[in-house]
């Protein structure tokens, strides 16, 4: 008998490519439009008010785009409506996957149970207490508990009933803002930026423009502290356009804009921004604006005047009279601010302004006055106070 032919394996099935997810497609097109406009991830992040790591994760489909990002990216990158259209499919995909996850989700535990109205009310009251305490003892001691509450509220957004979701998200954003400020007080810049970005995402998701504007202003101040005037100015402008019709919030954003211009050495723009901040602060006081910033407007404006003048002095040529003039104006403003601060009630703020005043005296050519003020600072300061002290000591030696 002839040998039987060897069995042959069946032909391979034709390869079926997995359909590209909406999230992946959005990230790929976001990268395309960003590169087409010649922007880095860091530059786009600064303009949108997000950290560059978030832009990277969105472009690589490692996280969902924050709800407020696509519309702003569409407007900034002039994407012809493509990103806005893609965002609709991304939302549908996320909702579909969320429904699938809900079908297989284990029963809720006490820690993830939907927050009731009483819980939200208590946490809102606690936030006001924490804000008052932070004004007295600084934020560093409160960072851990603020992070805990922010994470708890952030996690419970997924279980909150529709009628309570906006309140939970807004409160989570406000806790994130205060947690970020607490880390900023400790000079932990990366942690601060992370909480500010998270809070901004939550605030935008619920349409809380007031908290979003406050978080953008916080981010602007952080970029000023890090020495990046262009990022600080972009975020201050974003805060101004985001703020609702509350003059207190707009005044705060104007102060942030003044700091950014001072960092860039732009004296005329500093004067205009501070004049606008004064006008808006006066309007806020007349209108009884509930913005917390309004109650301390006189102190904040006085310190801002002195700090901006100090920064202008740093950037002025040593051989010109402008440096000395800016520095001496800075000392006058900061000296006027100190009596507005009770060292017993606000020891950290008092020490911070004292350190800035010492630096201004050093820049003005008054080493004895600078040294005397530095000697009055608490021993072994931490966070921003330690940073300001080091700068004053460098100017004194220089």
Phi, psi and omega in degrees: 000137178295147180299142180285140180295144180296138179298142179254145179285148180296149179300144180297144178293144179300139181289129177251112181291138177295137178297139181291130181291154178297323180296317179295319180295319178298314180299320180295319180285329175298316178298318179303310183290326177297312181292326178297330178268004176072030182253142170279168177298321180295319180293316178296319179300317179297319181291328181270346181087027178234159176287150181297332179294327177292319177300317180298315182293324178293315182296329180264012176059031177268353173205159179287146174297135175300147185305326182276350187288311188303317182295319180290321178295320178302314182292319184288318186271355180053057187273011176066025179087354184295313182294323178296320178292317180297326182299326179297318178290327177296316179298316179297318179297317181294319178296320180296315179292327178295322178294321178295318179294324181295328181291335182249008184286139178291163180302148180293142172262177181296329183286334182247012181297149179304133181290133177272173184298324181294320179297315180298319180295318180295315181293328176293319177295318179298323180300318178297322178295317180296322179297317179295319180294321180297325177294337181265317188247002184084174185266343188301321182290341186258356188303314185296315183290325178293319177298319181300312181294321179297316179294319180299311180293322179298318179292327183278357174299328184285343182246357181291138176294154185307322183287348181245356186298316182299317181295320181293315180296316180298317179293321177299319179296321180291322175294321178297321177299314182289326176295319177297318178296322179299318177290326175298318177302325179276005181062031174259086194290320182296316179297319179299313182297322179299315180290323178298316181295319179295314179299322180296320177299315180294317181296318180292325181297329181257002179075023180275088185293325182296313180291323177299317179296319178297319181290323176295321177295319176300316179297320178300316179297322179295319179293325173300315180298326180278355176086027181245091185294324183293317178293319180299319181291317180299319181289323177296320177294320177297322178296319181297317182283337180277327187301134174290186185285057175242109185299332179298316178295320180292326176295318179299318178295324178294323176297317178298322178295322178297317178299319180296316179295322179296321179297329178273358179078026185257085186298316181299319179293327176298314181298319181293318181294319179290324176295320177295319179298319178297315181298316181291322179295319177298319178296322179295319180294320179294325184273356183067037181304127183282357180304128182305328180300328187299323183296335181248022187301316183298316179296312183298318180293321179295315178296320180297317177303311182295317182292320178296318178296322176299315180294324176295323177296320180299323184269354178281153178296136182299333186274356183260160177288340183300322181300311180294320181297315178298317183294320181288325173295321178299316180296321180296317181292315182290327174295325178289334181283327185302317179296342178280353182246119175281115182297336178283321182276327183228067185296323182289316178297321179297317180292323180296314180292324177299318179295320177294321178297320177299317178297320179297319177297320179298318179291332180277001180080032178239073186296325181295316179296320179296314181296321180296320179291319179298327179291339180276349181290152178297148179293146178051057179292161181234171173059222184295328179296316178298320180296314179297323179295316179299319179296316180298319179294323177295316179294325179294319177290326184282000000 
